[in-house]
Amino acid sequence: MRRHSIKRATSETSIALDFAIDGTGKSSIDSGVGFLDHMLVLMTKHGLFDLELSCEGDLHVDQHHTVEDIGIALGQAFNEALGNKAGITRYATKTIPMDESLSTVSLDISGRPYFVYNVDGLKDKVGSFDTELVEEFFQAFASNAKLTLHINLAYGTNTHHIIESIFKGFGRVLDQASQENPRIKGIPSTKGTL
């Protein structure tokens, strides 16, 4: 099983997580940020990953460090769990509806971090969650997983639905791109490395 555990401690957060690519969708998540927990449960379920995550963060300041640092740790765990990337599908794109919202997530496990985020019109908050942190989470993940990630919102009016469609789509593309294809021999790149 492709899996990796990480413990990451800074003056702002203390994170412990165990992430399995080839899972069944099981999760146990306690970040201290309820909306993020909800989104990570959705990502795990729809990506068929297994994720155990706990975080103690400086929430008395705000949610920024917690959300960003979880993105960092999760990206690192995914990259390590992939191993040498031999035989992986590499690319995936999914368009996911959530009621009135429609978003597309495209991913390339390229070895080259790059992030594009075209999501406009979010309200500032969902409950107590700062919605600008969605972008921060995915930027941190893409940089530390060393992949190319594009997130584009076609339309939507409900901020919760928009973010939910993104996290569900992200789970799906992460699963599809990381799956091993028996027809692919070695590293899926003409360069011979990712």
N, C-alpha and C positions, 0 to 999 in steps of 0.2 A: 504494500500500500504506500502510495506517495503521500507522505505526511511530514510535518515539521512543527516543533514546539519552540516558542520564544518567550523569554522573560526579558523585559525592557524596563529599566528604571531610570528616571531623571528626577530633577528637582520639581517637576510639574506633574508627572504621572508615573504610576507603577502598573505595568501590564503583564499579564501571563496569558498566553493563548496556545492552543493546540489546534492545528488546522490539517484536515485530510482532504485531498483532492478527490480521491476515489471513495467517497462516503455514501451516505444514504439520506442526507438531509437533516440529520440530528444536530441540535444546538443547545448549548447552555451558555447564555450571554448575560453579563451584568457589567455594563459600562458606567453606570451611574447616570446615563442619559437615556431616558425611556424611549424616545422616538428613534434614536440610533439603534437601540436594542431591537426594536420592531423591524427596522429596515434590514439589519444584519440577519435576523431570523428569516425574513423573506428571501434574502440573497442566498442563504445557506440551503433553504428548502428547495428553491427553484434551480439552484446549481448542483444539487445532490452532493454537497460537501458536508463534512462534519466539522463543527467548530465549538470549542470550549474557550470562553473568553471572560476574563475578569479584569477590571481596571479601577484603580483608585486615582482620581485626578483632582486638580485644584479647581473644583467646580464653584468654590467661593469667589474665584476670579471671573470665570465664564466657562463655556463649553469648548472653546477653541482648542486648547491643548489636548484635551481628552479625545476629541474627534480626529484631529490631525495625527496624533501619536498612534491611535488605533489603526488608521490608514497606513502609517509607516510600518508598524509591526505586522499587520496582515499582509501587506505587499511583500515584505521580507520573507514571511513564512511561505507564501505562495511560490516565490522564486526558488527558495531552497527545496520545497517539496517537489518541484518539477524535475529536479536533477539536471541531467545533461541535455534535456529537451529532444532527445532522439525519438523519432516516430510520432511526435505530436501533430495534431491537425494545424495548429498555429493561428489560423484566421477564423473569425466568426463575426456575424452581424445578426442582430435580432431587433425587430420592431415589436414593441409590446404595448397593447392598449390597457388602460385602467380607467374604466368608465369613459368619461369625456376626454381623457388625456391619451396622447400617443407619443412615444419617444423611441428613438433608435439608438442602440449602442453597438459600436463596431470596435473590434479589438484585434491587435496583431501582437503575438508574443515574439517581439522583434529583437529583444536585447537592447533596444534604443528607447529610452523613456521619452514619450511625447504625449501631450494631453490637449484636447480640444473640447471646449464646453460651451455649447450654444443653447442655453436655457434661460429664457427671459420671462418676466412676469410673475415670479414667485413672490408671495407675501413675505414679509420679513421674518415671521415666526409661524411655526406650527406648534401650538401649545407654548412651551417654554423653549423649544428648539430653534436656534438661529439658522435659518435656511441657507445663508451664505456658506455654511460649513459643509454643505453637500459637495460643493466644488473643492473645498479644502481636502475633504476625505479622499476624493477620487484623484486629485493631484498627488497627494501623498502616496496613495496606492500605486499609481502608474509609475511614479519615480522609483519606488523601492522594489516593485515587481519587475522593473525594466521592460515595460511594454508600452505599446502605442494604444491610446484609448481615445475614442471620439464619442461624445454624448450630444445628441441633437434632439431637441424638443420640436415636434411638428406643431402641436397645439395642445391646449389644456387650460382649464380655468381654476381647478381646485388644487391648491398647492400640495396637499397630502397625496392626492392621486398622482400628480406629476412625479413627485419624488419616488413614490412607490413603483410606478412603471419603470423608472430608471434603475432602481435597485433590483427589481425582478429581471429586467433585461440584462443587467450586469452579471447576475448569477448565471443566467443562461449562456451568455457568450463566454464567460470564464470557463464554464464547464465544457462547452463545445470545442473551444480552441485548445484546451489542455488535454483533450481525449487522445489516446494513442490510436493510430490508424495502422493496421497491419500492412497496408500497401505502401506506407512511407518507410523507406529504409534510411536510417541514419538521421542526420539533422536536416529539417525541411528548409534548406537555403542553398542557393548556388554558391554562396561563399564558404559553406561547410561549417559555419558557426553562427550561433544566435547569442 
